């Protein structure tokens, strides 16, 4: 699983088989059967997502608003 995080940093697109859960690069996919896992042959693959959470700032509260809302 650590290899997925390091490969994501390099900018490689990673896919994961839904059946066997193996993670592989796009280069492993064949041109003929692009939706098949190169290891088990299952025909459903998805893009692998990183394990870290993404921080989203929705709004900037002023000091007064933080006091009123109890944040």
MDTraj code that builds the backbone (N, CA, C; nanometers):
import mdtraj as md
import numpy as np

residues = "UNK UNK UNK UNK UNK UNK UNK UNK UNK UNK UNK UNK UNK UNK UNK UNK UNK UNK UNK UNK UNK UNK UNK UNK UNK UNK UNK UNK UNK UNK UNK UNK UNK UNK UNK UNK UNK UNK UNK UNK UNK UNK UNK UNK UNK UNK UNK UNK UNK UNK UNK UNK UNK UNK UNK UNK UNK UNK UNK UNK UNK UNK UNK UNK UNK UNK UNK UNK UNK UNK UNK".split()
xyz = np.array([
    [0.0814, -0.1202, 0.0000],
    [0.0000, 0.0000, 0.0000],
    [0.0855, 0.1263, 0.0000],
    [0.2079, 0.1170, 0.0552],
    [0.2962, 0.2325, 0.0566],
    [0.3420, 0.2671, -0.0837],
    [0.3504, 0.1656, -0.1723],
    [0.3921, 0.1939, -0.3080],
    [0.2893, 0.2797, -0.3799],
    [0.1619, 0.2684, -0.3425],
    [0.0602, 0.3496, -0.4063],
    [0.0789, 0.4961, -0.3717],
    [0.1095, 0.5257, -0.2471],
    [0.1281, 0.6634, -0.2052],
    [0.2499, 0.7238, -0.2729],
    [0.3593, 0.6488, -0.2843],
    [0.4792, 0.7033, -0.3454],
    [0.4606, 0.7206, -0.4954],
    [0.3878, 0.6316, -0.5615],
    [0.3654, 0.6443, -0.7048],
    [0.2728, 0.7602, -0.7370],
    [0.1787, 0.7897, -0.6471],
    [0.0888, 0.9017, -0.6689],
    [0.1663, 1.0321, -0.6735],
    [0.2699, 1.0430, -0.5907],
    [0.3507, 1.1637, -0.5848],
    [0.4219, 1.1848, -0.7174],
    [0.4651, 1.0767, -0.7813],
    [0.5361, 1.0863, -0.9078],
    [0.4435, 1.1233, -1.0227],
    [0.3140, 1.1229, -1.0022],
    [0.2194, 1.1630, -1.1053],
    [0.1689, 1.0486, -1.1908],
    [0.1903, 0.9256, -1.1495],
    [0.1428, 0.8110, -1.2261],
    [-0.0031, 0.7846, -1.1935],
    [-0.0781, 0.7420, -1.2935],
    [-0.2186, 0.7080, -1.2722],
    [-0.2255, 0.5619, -1.2320],
    [-0.2893, 0.5355, -1.1188],
    [-0.2989, 0.3998, -1.0672],
    [-0.4427, 0.3499, -1.0729],
    [-0.4578, 0.2209, -1.0983],
    [-0.5881, 0.1564, -1.1021],
    [-0.5891, 0.0411, -1.0033],
    [-0.7098, 0.0021, -0.9600],
    [-0.7249, -0.1089, -0.8669],
    [-0.8339, -0.2014, -0.9189],
    [-0.8064, -0.3308, -0.9149],
    [-0.9045, -0.4312, -0.9559],
    [-1.0101, -0.4434, -0.8468],
    [-1.1340, -0.4508, -0.8852],
    [-1.2442, -0.4629, -0.7894],
    [-1.2466, -0.6028, -0.7285],
    [-1.2032, -0.7031, -0.8042],
    [-1.2102, -0.8408, -0.7577],
    [-1.0912, -0.8796, -0.6697],
    [-0.9671, -0.8626, -0.7208],
    [-0.8494, -0.9092, -0.6456],
    [-0.7827, -0.7976, -0.5648],
    [-0.8279, -0.6736, -0.5800],
    [-0.7804, -0.5567, -0.5036],
    [-0.6344, -0.5195, -0.5312],
    [-0.5754, -0.5705, -0.6381],
    [-0.4373, -0.5341, -0.6707],
    [-0.4329, -0.3963, -0.7350],
    [-0.3262, -0.3229, -0.7037],
    [-0.3066, -0.1889, -0.7584],
    [-0.1993, -0.1977, -0.8665],
    [-0.2258, -0.1348, -0.9825],
    [-0.1301, -0.1390, -1.0929],
    [-0.1372, -0.0091, -1.1708],
    [-0.0338, 0.0150, -1.2524],
    [-0.0260, 0.1368, -1.3322],
    [-0.1010, 0.1195, -1.4631],
    [-0.1287, 0.2306, -1.5274],
    [-0.2022, 0.2285, -1.6534],
    [-0.1250, 0.1533, -1.7619],
    [0.0084, 0.1559, -1.7534],
    [0.0912, 0.0875, -1.8531],
    [0.0686, -0.0636, -1.8526],
    [0.0226, -0.1182, -1.7397],
    [-0.0038, -0.2621, -1.7293],
    [-0.1296, -0.3028, -1.8055],
    [-0.2193, -0.2074, -1.8312],
    [-0.3418, -0.2389, -1.9043],
    [-0.3080, -0.2632, -2.0506],
    [-0.3677, -0.3642, -2.1101],
    [-0.3424, -0.3916, -2.2512],
    [-0.4282, -0.3009, -2.3379],
    [-0.3844, -0.2766, -2.4571],
    [-0.4585, -0.1908, -2.5512],
    [-0.5894, -0.2572, -2.5959],
    [-0.5902, -0.3890, -2.6064],
    [-0.7074, -0.4616, -2.6551],
    [-0.8179, -0.4653, -2.5502],
    [-0.7839, -0.5106, -2.4297],
    [-0.8828, -0.5234, -2.3221],
    [-0.8458, -0.4242, -2.2126],
    [-0.8753, -0.2982, -2.2344],
    [-0.8313, -0.1942, -2.1429],
    [-0.9032, -0.1943, -2.0092],
    [-1.0118, -0.2651, -1.9976],
    [-1.0843, -0.2655, -1.8711],
    [-1.0643, -0.3950, -1.7935],
    [-0.9692, -0.4773, -1.8312],
    [-0.9450, -0.6039, -1.7616],
    [-0.8214, -0.5954, -1.6743],
    [-0.8294, -0.6588, -1.5570],
    [-0.7163, -0.6649, -1.4653],
    [-0.6067, -0.7516, -1.5273],
    [-0.4807, -0.7052, -1.5271],
    [-0.3728, -0.7857, -1.5852],
    [-0.3367, -0.9082, -1.5011],
    [-0.3842, -0.9159, -1.3772],
    [-0.3499, -1.0268, -1.2885],
    [-0.4563, -1.1360, -1.2887],
    [-0.5839, -1.0971, -1.2683],
    [-0.6888, -1.1996, -1.2582],
    [-0.7828, -1.2008, -1.3791],
    [-0.7814, -1.0956, -1.4610],
    [-0.8655, -1.0931, -1.5802],
    [-1.0062, -1.0400, -1.5574],
    [-1.0369, -0.9981, -1.4349],
    [-1.1706, -0.9449, -1.4070],
    [-1.1901, -0.8164, -1.4870],
    [-1.3120, -0.7923, -1.5336],
    [-1.3342, -0.6825, -1.6273],
    [-1.3789, -0.5511, -1.5638],
    [-1.3628, -0.5332, -1.4329],
    [-1.3980, -0.4061, -1.3693],
    [-1.2775, -0.3554, -1.2918],
    [-1.2254, -0.2386, -1.3329],
    [-1.1160, -0.1733, -1.2606],
    [-1.1600, -0.0319, -1.2275],
    [-1.1023, 0.0218, -1.1202],
    [-1.1352, 0.1587, -1.0815],
    [-1.0053, 0.2331, -1.0548],
    [-1.0121, 0.3640, -1.0585],
    [-0.8947, 0.4434, -1.0266],
    [-0.8696, 0.4349, -0.8773],
    [-0.7451, 0.4111, -0.8407],
    [-0.7082, 0.4027, -0.6997],
    [-0.7000, 0.5435, -0.6423],
    [-0.7483, 0.5595, -0.5220],
    [-0.7469, 0.6901, -0.4562],
    [-0.6470, 0.6886, -0.3422],
    [-0.5860, 0.8030, -0.3153],
    [-0.4907, 0.8086, -0.2035],
    [-0.5625, 0.7923, -0.0699],
    [-0.4871, 0.7525, 0.0324],
    [-0.5458, 0.7244, 0.1632],
    [-0.5577, 0.8474, 0.2514],
    [-0.4988, 0.9573, 0.2138],
    [-0.5023, 1.0749, 0.3001],
    [-0.6291, 1.1574, 0.2780],
    [-0.6703, 1.2248, 0.3821],
    [-0.7899, 1.3086, 0.3750],
    [-0.7555, 1.4417, 0.3095],
    [-0.8520, 1.5001, 0.2447],
    [-0.8332, 1.6277, 0.1782],
    [-0.9006, 1.7357, 0.2628],
    [-0.8261, 1.8383, 0.2978],
    [-0.8785, 1.9463, 0.3801],
    [-0.9433, 2.0506, 0.2903],
    [-1.0688, 2.0819, 0.3187],
    [-1.1432, 2.1810, 0.2413],
    [-1.1868, 2.2917, 0.3355],
    [-1.1503, 2.4145, 0.3031],
    [-1.1908, 2.5297, 0.3836],
    [-1.3191, 2.5838, 0.3227],
    [-1.4259, 2.5821, 0.4008],
    [-1.5543, 2.6264, 0.3484],
    [-1.5785, 2.7745, 0.3702],
    [-1.5332, 2.8276, 0.4830],
    [-1.5503, 2.9705, 0.5077],
    [-1.4533, 3.0149, 0.6163],
    [-1.4216, 3.1400, 0.6156],
    [-1.3369, 3.1964, 0.7196],
    [-1.4258, 3.2709, 0.8183],
    [-1.4287, 3.2207, 0.9410],
    [-1.5094, 3.2849, 1.0434],
    [-1.4282, 3.3932, 1.1125],
    [-1.4947, 3.5016, 1.1422],
    [-1.4276, 3.6075, 1.2168],
    [-1.4209, 3.5672, 1.3640],
    [-1.3461, 3.6408, 1.4418],
    [-1.3316, 3.6091, 1.5836],
    [-1.4668, 3.6150, 1.6540],
    [-1.5488, 3.7117, 1.6170],
    [-1.6828, 3.7246, 1.6769],
    [-1.7686, 3.6027, 1.6454],
    [-1.7677, 3.5597, 1.5215],
    [-1.8495, 3.4456, 1.4807],
    [-1.8055, 3.3187, 1.5517],
    [-1.6749, 3.2997, 1.5726],
    [-1.6247, 3.1817, 1.6422],
    [-1.6733, 3.1803, 1.7867],
    [-1.6764, 3.2964, 1.8489],
    [-1.7223, 3.3051, 1.9878],
    [-1.8713, 3.2710, 1.9959],
    [-1.9490, 3.3237, 1.9024],
    [-2.0939, 3.2999, 1.9023],
    [-2.1300, 3.1563, 1.8731],
    [-2.0571, 3.0931, 1.7847],
    [-2.0892, 2.9533, 1.7485],
    [-2.0247, 2.8518, 1.8398],
    [-1.9283, 2.8943, 1.9218],
    [-1.8632, 2.8041, 2.0148],
    [-1.7532, 2.7222, 1.9503],
    [-1.7056, 2.7635, 1.8361],
    [-1.5977, 2.6896, 1.7679],
    [-1.4626, 2.7213, 1.8265],
])
top = md.Topology()
chain = top.add_chain()
for i, resn in enumerate(residues, 1):
    res = top.add_residue(resn, chain, resSeq=i)
    for name in ("N", "CA", "C"):
        top.add_atom(name, md.element.get_by_symbol(name[0]), res)
traj = md.Trajectory(xyz[None], top)
